[in-house]
Amino acid sequence: KILSFNDSPFLAEQVELGTTRKGGNFKSALCHIEFAGVGISIMDDFPREVMGVVIRDIQIHKPRGSIDSTAMVRHFQVDAMLPDARYPIIIQPLPLGVDRRNLPESTPGSIDRKDCYWLKNDEKPVPIFESSCSYVPQSNMVWVPRIDVSISPMKLQLDVDYLLRVVGMIIHSVSKHIGTNNTATSHASNKLKYTTRNQMSALLTYVEKLNISPVWFEIEMNIKSDDRNREEEVEESDLTLNAIARSTTSPVAAGVISWVINVGANFAHVSPSFKYKGVKQTDRYCDILDLFTELAISYIIQTIKQSYKVIFSMSLLGDPKLLAHQYKTGVTDLVLKSRDEFLSGGKDGVGKGATSFLQNVIGGTFFAVGKVAGGVADTIDSVTSNEMTSNHLKPKSLANADKPEHVVDGVIQGTTFLGQTVAHGFAGLIGNPYRGAKTGGVTGLAKGVASGTTGLFVAPFVGALGFIAKSTDGIGSTTKYLDLGVIEARCRPARTIPWGKPMAQNGLPFLKAIGVRIHTVRYQRIRKRVNRKQLNDKTERDDEDWQASKEYKRIRAAEDRRKCPPRKIVSIIHNKEKQHFLSSSVRPKLLEGHPGNLVISHYALTFEDTIILRSADFQLQDEVAINVWNTKMLKSATTKTKPLAVCKLTVGDIYASIFNYYKQQLSEKESRLSTIFAKNSEDLFSQNTEDANQNKRNKSIIIPPPQEFAMFRPGKDSKSPRKTNLEAIGEELASIKKDMDDFLNDFDSESSETDSDSSFLGGEKEKEESIGSVIKANEKLASSISLSFFPIPW
C-alpha cells in the first residue's frame, strides 16, 4: 500500500504568500509507523533453510507541528543458515555500542525496573541507517531544506561458491513458474517507442543542505569451494564454479578449467576494507534522479581508486595492508597509552599499551606468517591435485580449517595436518594409478603414476608448511586469548523440519542469546551425627581422652560441615563453546535436621543470578549442561574433576519455554493496542486522565515462568572393552536377526492373542520395586534447580 501526501496549488500559494503557517497541511500532519522487523527465508527442496535475511526495528516518525521527519532501521543481517557454512553471517553491521537516546518502556505499577532482570539486557544497538529530512510543499518543485543520512559501517563475508548455489537455486525455482512466451516475435515489425528526457516529467528538487556521513565496509571474500560435509549435499547448483567447469563438452577442457579455478582460488582469498568519504552539498537545484546518479558515480570512483587494497589484502601475501595497520596501531598505543598511564599514576590501569603492542605487532606478525604458509601450502596442493586425487585421508584445506585457540591447540592441529598429509601422499601412490587405469587405460595409468609420485614428493613440504601455519596461528591466538571480543551470532537458530513434512512457521524471529535466571537449588545429604548417648556414658576421667581422639574429631568435623557446608556455585556450558558461564558463590542454608545416627539434611541455595549464554552457532539440537560445584573444587578443576550434580538440556527445550513466554508477550501487546484503539475511537466511551493513569498502573506484566529441573550425580565412565571389526559385524548381524524374528512373531496370531490376553487379564505380575532399587535411584538424584529462560534479542 502507498500512502501519499500532497498539497493543492491553493495551499502552496498561501504558504508562499505567508498567509498560513510554513509547511501547510504537512506541518500539521502526524505520522508514526513502526515495524518490529521483516524476515525473508530462502529454503531448498530438502527442505531446509539456506539463507535468512532480517531487517529489524523499522521506524518512520513525523511529529505534528513540525516539518521534520525521521526514518530509522535498527539492524540488518544476512545469515547462511546451513550448519556447515564457511561464513555463518554474510552481512552484518559492525558493533558501535548501545543506543541510549530513547529511554526504555516504564514498568507498570510500583514495580521497579531494577527488579525486572529480563529487561536489563534488552539494550538496542546503534541504528545501521538513520535519516532525517525537512520538507516544505511547493507548487512546481520539491523543497527540502535539510537531509542528514547516517549509515553504520558494515562487515561482509562472501563465500562466492555458497552465494552462487543460492542464486542458482532461486533461478531454478523462479523458472518453474515463468511460462514460455510464444508471441515474442509477433511485435517485431512494430515501431520502436522511446521517450526523450524532455518528454519525461522531471521531478525538480531544491536541496539546501545535504549531509551523508562517512562509511566503510570490511569485506572478506573467498571463492574456494568449501570441502566440509560435501558428501551430504543433495544437489549442486549449475552456477557454482566447479559445475560451470564440468558443463563443458570436452573432458580435457573441463579438467583444465577446474584446475585453473582451484589454483586461482588460493589467490582470491582477500579481505579489503573500503572507506568512503562523507558527502556535503548545499543549494542543489536539479532533478532528483540526477542527484542520485551523481552520488552513485562518486562512490564508484572512490571504489576504483581503492582497488589496490584487493591486491595488498591477499592471504597468500600475508595481508600486508592489515599488517602495516597493526604495526602502526601497536607502536602508537605503546607510546601514547603508556605515557598517559604514567602521567595518571595508573588510576585507570596499566599495561594497555603493552597489551596492544603484543596483540598487534607480535600477534599480527605470527598471523601474517601463518597466512603466507597456509596459502603456499594450499597452492602447492591445488597445483599437484587433479581428478585422480582422492579426498580419502586428505585433511581440510588450511583456508577452510578451524583456527586454533592457543599455541598448544595450534601445535596439535599442525601435527595432525602433517601426519594426514603424508599418509594421503602414500595412499595416492597406489590409489592414483588404479583410478587412472580404471578410467583412462594405459594413458590414465601413466597419469596416475605421475600424479601419485608427485603427490608423495610434495606431501612432506605441504605438511611442513601446514604445521608452520597452524603453529603460528596458535601463537597469534594466544596473544589475544584474554581479549574480550564480541560474539557474532546468527539472528536465530535454524528451524528443524521432519522428513516429509512442510516447513513450519517461524517461532522466535530474533534470538541472539539465551538469558538464564538461576533462582534456587535444593539438595539433601546423609550425614553421621554425634551420638549424644555415647558421650554421656563416658566418665569424667576418660572424657578428655575421648575428645582428643581421632574418631571424635572426625565426627565433630562432619557435624560442622553438616551445619555449615562449603559454598556452592553454578556453571552453564554450551557443548560447542566449551566455556563455563559462572554464577556467584552462595553458602547453603540448612533447612531441616532430624536427630539420630543417620539423618537427611535438607539444604537450599538462593542465587537469583542471571547468566547470558552466548554462542556463535546456536542449533536446537545442541546440548546445554548445568553443573553445581563446590567453589574450591571449581577453582582447582581439571579434565577429570566432576561436578556435584548435572542437569542436561537441549537448546530446543529452552527454546520451547522461551517461545511460550514470547507468545504471552505478543498477546499482551495485542490487548494493549486494542485498548488504545478503543480509547481513541470517538464512537466509544471516553475516559478522563485519572482513569487512564489508573489503567496504566494496573497494566499487567509478563515475567519468565520459573521451572523445576532434576539434577543427577555424574555417572562413572564405563570403559567398554574394545572389539574387533569381526566381532562388531557379528553383533550387528545378531541384532538384525533378532529384529527380524520379532517382526515375524508379530504375524503369529496365537502368540499375539496370548500376549494380549495375559496382559489384559493381568496374567503377568507387575514387578515390585525393591528397596535397594529405590535407594539406588535416590542416590542418582542429587538435587533440583529452579530456572527461568528469556530471550536476548540483541
N, C-alpha and C positions, 0 to 999 in steps of 0.2 A: 504494500500500500504506500502511496505517495501523498504526503501532506504538504500542500503548497500555500504560501502566504504571499499576497500581492496587494498593493495599494492602487486605488483608482487614480486616474490623472488629476482629478479634482483635489484629492487629499495631498498628492505630491506637490501641486501648485500652492496649496495652502502652507505646506512646510517651507517652500522656498520664499514665500512672502512673509513668513514669520507669524502668520495668524494663528497657528496652532503649535503644539509642542514639537520640538525637534525629534523626529523619528516617527511621527504619525501614529497610526494604529499599531505599528510594530513595537513601539516603545511600551504600549500598554498591554501587549500580549504576554502570556505566561506559558512556558513550555518546559516540562521536565520529563525526560524519558530515561529509563534505567533498565538495563538487562543484566541479569546475573551472569550470563555467558552464552556462547554459541559453540557447539561442538559438532565436528564432522568426523565420522569414522569410515575408513576405507577397508573393506573386507574382501577376501578372495573366495573361491568356490569351495574351500575346505569344509566348513567356513572357519575363519579365524581373522582376528584383527591384524591388519598390516600397518596401518598408519592412522594417527589421530591428530586432528587439528583443533585447537582450543583457543577461543578468544573470550576473555573474562572481563567482567565489570565494565560494561559499555554505558556511558552516561552522556546525555545531552541536556544542557540546562540553559534556560533563558529566563531571568527573573523579570517580574513586572516592574515597570518604571525605569528600565534601562535598555540601551541599545546594544549592550554587550551580551554575547553568548559564548558558552564553553562546550567543548566536546573532549571526551577522555576515554581511553582504552587502557585498562589496568595491566593486562597481561596477555601475551600471545606466545603460543608454543606449538611446535610440531614434533610429535613423538613417533618413533619407529616402535610399534607395539610387539613385534616378534621378539621372543626372549633371546634369540641368538644374533640379534642385530649388532653390527660393529659399533655404531653410534646410537645409543637408545634415544637421545634427544637430537633432533635435526636442527631446529631453530629455537632459540630461547633468548630472552634479554639478559644482559649482564647484570649482576646484583649491584644496586645502587643504594641500598638501605631501606629504611621503613618510612612510609609517608605518614607523618604525624600532623598534617594540616587539619584533617577532619577528626573531630572528637568521636569516640565510639558511642554506640547507642546506649542510653541510660537504662539501667535495670529497673524493673518495676518495684513499687512499694518501698519498704525500708531495707531492702537487700543491698548490701554494699558490693560494689563491683569487685573488690579485692577478694571476696569470698567466692566469686564465680571463677573457679580455676579453669574451666573450659573456655573462658573468654580472654584469658591472659595472653594466649599465643595466637590470637586472631588479629595479627598486625599485618596490614596490607602494604605491599611494596610500592615503590615509586612508579607511577604510570609509565608505560612504554611510549604512549602517544598522548599529547595534550595540546589542544589548540584553543585559542581564544580570539574572537574577532568582533568587530563592531560593524553595524550596517545602518545606513540611512537611506530610506527609499527615495528614488528619483524617477522621473517620468521616462527618460530615454537612456538610462545608464544605471550601472550598479556602483554605488558609492560605498567604499569600505575604508573607514578611517584608519583601522589598525588590524593587523593579522600577526599573531605570535604562534609559532609552531615549535614544539619541543619533541624530539624523538630520542628514545633511550638507545644506547649502544647495544648491538645485537651480537650473538655468537652463533655461527653457522658451522655445523659438522656434516659434511656432504659425503656420503658413500655413493659414488656415481652408479655402481652396479646395483645397489639397492633401489635407488631412485628410478633407474631405468626399468627395473622389474615392476615397480608400482605404476609407472607411466604406461608400460606395455599392457598391464592388467586393466587399466582404465580404458585404454583404446580398444582392447579386445571386448570389454564389456559394453562400451558405447556402440561399437559396430554392430552388435546384435540387434539393437533397437533402431538402427538407421536403415530405412528401406532404399532400394535402388531406384534412381530417377531415370526412367527411360525417355523422358521428354526433354532431356537437356539440350538436344540438338535441334529441337523444333523452333527455337527462337534465335537461331544463328543468323538468319537473314534480317533480323530487326535492326533498326538504327540504334547506335550506342547513345545512351543518355548520360550526360555528365553535367556537373554543376560547377560553375566558376566560384571563386572566392567572393566576388562582388555580389553574386546571387544568394550567397549564404547570409542568414540573419546573424550577423556578428554580435556577440554579447560584449559591448564595450564596458570596461570596468575601470574605475579610478581608485587606486590603492595609494593611500597617503603614506603608510608605513608598513613594510613587510619585514619580518624578522624570523629567520629559521635558525635554530641553534645548531652548533656543530655536532656531528655524529660520526661514529666509527663502527666498523664491522670486523670482528675477528673470525676468520674463515679457516677451516681445516678441511681439505679435500683429498680424497683417496679414490683412485679408480681401480685399484687392485681388487679382484674378486675375493670375497671372504670365504675361506675354506672351512669354516666351522659349521658342523651339522649339515654339510652339503648333501649327505645321503638321505636326509629326511625331507628334502624339498619335493613337493608333489609335482610340480611342473615348472619349467624355466621359461621366462618371458622371451619373446623373439627380439626384444630390444637390448638385451644385455650384450656386452662386448664380445664375450665368448660365443654367444648364439649368433651374432652377426658374422663372426669369422667362420663358423660351421655352416652358415647358409650358402656359402659359395659352392658352385658346381664342381670345381676342381679340388680333389683332396690335397694336392700339393699346395695350392693357394690357401686353402683353409688352414693347413698346418703352419705355413709361413706367417699368415696374419695372426693366428693365435700366439705364435712365438713372439712376434713383434709386440703384440698387446701385453703379454706377460712381462716382457723385458721393459717396455716403456712405462708400465705401471709403477715400477720402482722409482722412476724419475718424477712421477706425477703425484707423489705424496707431498703436498705443500701446505703451508699454514701462514698465509699472508694476513696482514692487518691493514685495512684501508680506512683512512681518515679523511673526512670531508669538512671543508671549512663552512662556517656559518654564512648565511645569506642576509644581507641588509640592503633594502631598496626603499626609496622614497619617491613619492609623486610619480607613480607609473599610471599612464592612461593608455590602455591598449585592450585588445581582445583577450579574454581570459585564457583561450586556447594558446595564444601566442606566449602568454606569460608562463604557462605550464611547459610548453615546448622549450622555452629558453632555460628554465630551471633544469629540465631533463638533460639538455645538451651540456650544461655546465657540470653536472655530476658525471656525465660520460667522459668529458675531457679530463676531469680530476682522476677518474679511474684509469684512463690510458696513461696519464703521467705517473701513476703509481704501479704500473705493470711490472717494473723491475723488482718489486717486492716478491713476486711469484718465484722468480729465479733464486733470489737470495734467501728464500724460506724453504728450500727443498730439504727434506730429511736426509737425503743422500749426502748433502754437503754439511749436515750438522746444524742447519738453520742458523747461518751466520748472523743474519739480521737480529734475531732474538738473542743470540749470544752477546752481540755488541751492546744491545739494550740492557741486558742483565749485568754486564761489566760496568756500564755507566751507573746503573742504579746501585749496585753493591758498593762501589767506591764512594759515590756521593753520600750514601747513607752512613757509611763507616766514618766519614769525616764530619758531616753535619750533625747526625744524631748523637755521635759520641761527644761532640762539642757541647750540644745542648744538655746532655746528661751531666757533663762535668760542671757546667755553669749552674744548673739547678740543684746540684748536690745529690742527685739520684732520687729526687722525690717521686718522679714518675716511673721509676725503674731504671735498670741499667742493662746493657748488653744488646739493645735493639740494633745498633749499628753493626756490631759484630755478627749478630744473627743474620741480618740482611746480607752482609758480605759473604757469610758462609753459604747461604742458600743461593744467592745469585751468581757469585763468582766461582766458588768451589763446586757447588751442586750443578750450576749451569754448564761448567766445563765437562764434568762427567756425563751429563745428559747429552751434550753435543758429541762426545766420543762414542757414546752408545748408539746414537742415531747414525753416525758415519759407519761404524762397524756393522750394525744391523742392515743398513741399506746396501753395503757392499756384499754382505752375505746373501741377502735376498736376490741381488742382481746376478751373482755368480750362479746361484741355484736356478734362477729363471733361464739363464743362458744355456746351461747344461741339461735342462729338463726338456722333454718332448712328449709326444703321445704315447711312447712306450714306457715312460716312467710311471711307476705305481705309487699311489698315495699310502699304501700299507707301510706301517712303521715310520712314515715320514712325519717329522714334527711340524707344528704350525709355523707358518712364516713369522718372522720376528715383527713384522708390521701388524699382524693380526693377533699376536700372542698377548696375554695379560702381563701388565707391567709388575715387576717385583715391588714389594712393600718396603724392604730394607735390604741391607747388604747380605745377610745370611740367606734370605729368600732369593736374592739375585745369584749367589753362588750355586745354590741348589738347582735353580732353573737353568743356569748356564751349563752345569754338569749334565743335567738331563738332556738338554738340547744337543750337547756334544756326543753323548752316547747314542741317542736316537739317530743322529745324522750319520755316524759311522756305521751303525747297524743297517741303516737304509742303503748306504753305499755298497756294503757286502751283499745285501739281498738283491740289489739291482744288477750286480754282476751275473747273477743266474737268471733273474726274472726278465730282464730286458731282452736278452737273446731269445728266450722262449716266446715272449709276446710278439717279438718281431718276426720270428719264423712262422708263428701261427697266423699272422695277418698278411705278411708280405713275402713269404717263401724265403729263398736264398738271399735276396736283396734285403728283406726285412731282418734276416738273421745277422747279416753283416752290420746293418744299422744298429741292431740291438747290442751286438758285441762292442761296437764303438761307443754307444751311449752308456752301457754298463761300465766299461773301463774308465771312461771319462768321469762318470759319477763317483766311482771308487777313488779316483785320484784326487778329485776336488772335495770329497766329503770331509777329510780332516781339516782342510782350510776353512770350509764353511762352518764346521762345528767350532773351530777355534775362534773365528770371528763372532759366532753366536755367543760363545762363552764370555768374550770380552764385552759384547753389547749388554748381556744380562747382568754381568758383574758391575759394570759402570753405572747402569741404570739403578741397580740396587744401592750403590754408594750415593748417587744423586738423590734417591728417595729417602735415604737415611738423613740427609741434611734437612729435609722437610718433614721428618717423621712426627715431630711435635707441633707442626704448624697447623693451626685450626683453619680449615677451609670450608667453603660452602658445599654442602652435599647436593649435587644435581640429580633430580629425580623426575620421573615421568609425572604427568598430571594425575594419573590414577593407574591401578593395576589393570592388566588386560583381562577381558572377560573370558570365561571358560564356557565352551559350548559342548554339550554331549554329542556323541556321534549320531548323525541322522536327524538332529533337531535344529530348528532355525535359531538365528542369533537372538538372544534375549535382550530385553530393554536394558539400557544403561542405568545402574543403580545410583552410585555416588558419582557425580560428574567430576569432582575435584577431590583428590586425596593425596596430598604431598607427603604427609607423615601421619603417624598414629599417636594420639595422646593417651597415656595410660595413667590413671589415677589409682594409687595404692592406698586403700583405706585401712584395713586391719588384717592381721594374721593371727589365727588361733591354733594352738597346738597343745599337746599333753605329753607328760613324761612320767615314767615309773621310776621312783627313787626309793632307796632304803633310808629309813629314818632311824634316829637313835632310840633304842628300846629303853624307855624310862624305867621299866620294872627291873631290868638287869642293873641299871645304875643305882637304884635304891637298895638292892640286895648287897651291894658292896659295903664292906666295913670301912670305917674311917681310916684304918691303918693302911689298907691297900688302895684307897680311893686316889691318892696321889699317884701311885704306880699305874693305875688303870687310865687316868687322864694323860699320863705321859706315854702310854703305849701307842704303837703304830696303828692298831685297829681303831682305837678311839679317835685318833687324828684323822684317819681316813673317813670314818663315818661322819665326824664333825665337818670335814671339808665338803663331803657330799651334801650334808644338810645345808651348809652355807650356799652352795651352788644352787640348791633347790629353791631357797628363798631369794637369792639374788643371782639369777643366771647371767651369762655373758650377753653382751649386746649383739643384736642381730641386724642384718642388712639384706636388702632385696636387690637382685640384679636381673635385668631383662636383656636377652641376647637374641639377635636375629641370625639364623643359620648361615646366611650369606656374608654378613659383615664380620662376624666373629669378634664383636666388640661388646663389652659389658656396659650397660647403662645402669648406674648405681643410684640407689636411694640413700637417704640419711640413715645413720645407725640409731637404733631405738633399743632401750632396755625393756625386756619383757616384764609384764606385771602379773604376779601370782594371783589368780582368781579364787582358787578353792583348794583346800588341802584336807585330807582325812587322816586321822590318827591310825596307826597300825604299822605292821612291819613293811608291807608293800602298799603304797598309796599311789593314786593317779593325781598328779598335779596339773591343773589347767592354767595355761598362760595366754595372754593376749598382748599383741603389739599394735599400737596405733601409729601409723605412719602419716597419712594424709599428705603424701608426696605425689608430685606429677613428674612423669618421665616422658620425654618426647622421643619416640622411636622413629628414627630417620634411616632411610636406606636408598641407595642409588637405583635399586631394582626390586620393587615390591611385586610379588606374584601371589595369587590366592593360595597356592599350594605350599608356600614357604612355611617353615616352622619357627615358632617363637617360644623360647624356653624362659620360664620364670623361676628363679632359684632363690632360696633362702640360705644365707651363710651366717656363720659366726664372724664377727668383724675381724678378729685376729686371724681366722682361717683364710679369709679372702685376701688379706694383706700378704700372706705367705703362700698364696695359691700357686700350684704348678699344674702341669697337664694331668697328673694323677690325682690331684685333690678333687674331692667330690663334695657337692653342697649337702646341706642337711635335708632339704626337700626340693622336689622338682615338680613343676606343672608345665606341660607342653600343650601349646595351642597352635593352630594354623592361622595364617592371615585371613583365610576365608571365614573362620569362626569369629574373629574380631570384626571383620567386615560386615557380617550379618548383624552383629549388635550395633555397630555404628549406623548401619542403614536404617534400622528401626528408629534410632534417635533422630536421624535426618528426616524421616517421614513425619515424625511428630513436629519437628520444626516447620516443615512445609505446611502442615495443617494449621499450625498457629499463625503463620503468615497469611494464609488464605482467609482465615477468620478475621484477622486484623484488617486486611484490605476490604473485606466485605463490610466491616463495621464503619470504616472510614467512608466508604461509598454511601452507606445509609445516612451517615451524619451530614454529608454534603448534598444529599438529594433534597430538593425543595418540596417534593411531594410528601416526604415523611416528616415525622415529628422532629422538632428542634430541641436541642439541649443547651443549657447555659454553660458557662465556663466552669463553674464549680462541679457540675455533674461530669463534665469531660475530664477534669483533673482527678475526680474520684475513680472514674473508669481506668484512667492511666495507672493509678496506684493499685487498682485491683487486677491489673493485667497479669496473666499467668506467665510463668517462666518454665522453660523446658530444661531439665537437667539430665545428664547421662545417668542411666539407671545402674546402680551397683549390682554386681553379680558375684556369686559364690562359686569358687572352684576348688576342687580337691587337689592336694599336693601329696606326692608319694616319695618315699625314700628311694634314692637311686639304687638300682639293682646291681648285682655283681656282674662283671664282664664274663660272659660264658665263652670259654675258649673251646670251640668245636674242633675236633681233630681234622686235619687236612685229609682230603680224599683225592684219589687219583681220578683221572678223566674217565677210566672204565667203570669205576665204582659210581661216579656221578651219573653216567649214562645208564647203568643198571638200575639205580634208584629211580631215575626218570621213567624208564620203561615199566618198572613195577607200579609206579603211581598211575601211569596211563592205563595199565591193565586193570588196576583196581577201580578206576573211574568207569571203564567200560563195563566191568562186572556189575557195578552199582547201577549203571544205566540200563543194562539188560534185565536186572532184577525188578526194575520198576514196571516192566510189562508182564510180570508174573502175577496173575490175579489172586492166586491163593495166598501168596506171601503178602501182597498188598492188603488183602482183606484181613489177614491175621494181624498184621501190624496195626491197621486202623481199629479193629475190634479191641485188641488188647489195650491200645492207647485210650479208646473211648470208654471202655468199661473199667478202666483202672487196673488192668492186669499187671502192669508194670508198677512196681512200688517206687515212689519218689525217694531219691537219695537224701538221707538225713545228713545234715551238715554236722560234722563232728566239732567238738570244742576246739580241737587243735587247728582245724582249718579256719575257724573264726578268728582265733588268736593270730594265726599266720597272716590272715587278710588285714587285721587291725594293725599288725606290725608294719605292713607295707604302707598303710595310710598314715602319713606323718602329720598333716595339718590341713587347714583350709585357709584360703586367701580371698579377700573381697576386693574386686577390681571394678573400675569403670573405664569405658573406652569412648573417646570422642575424636572427631576428625580434625586434622590440621590442614586447612585448605591452601595455605600459602607457604 
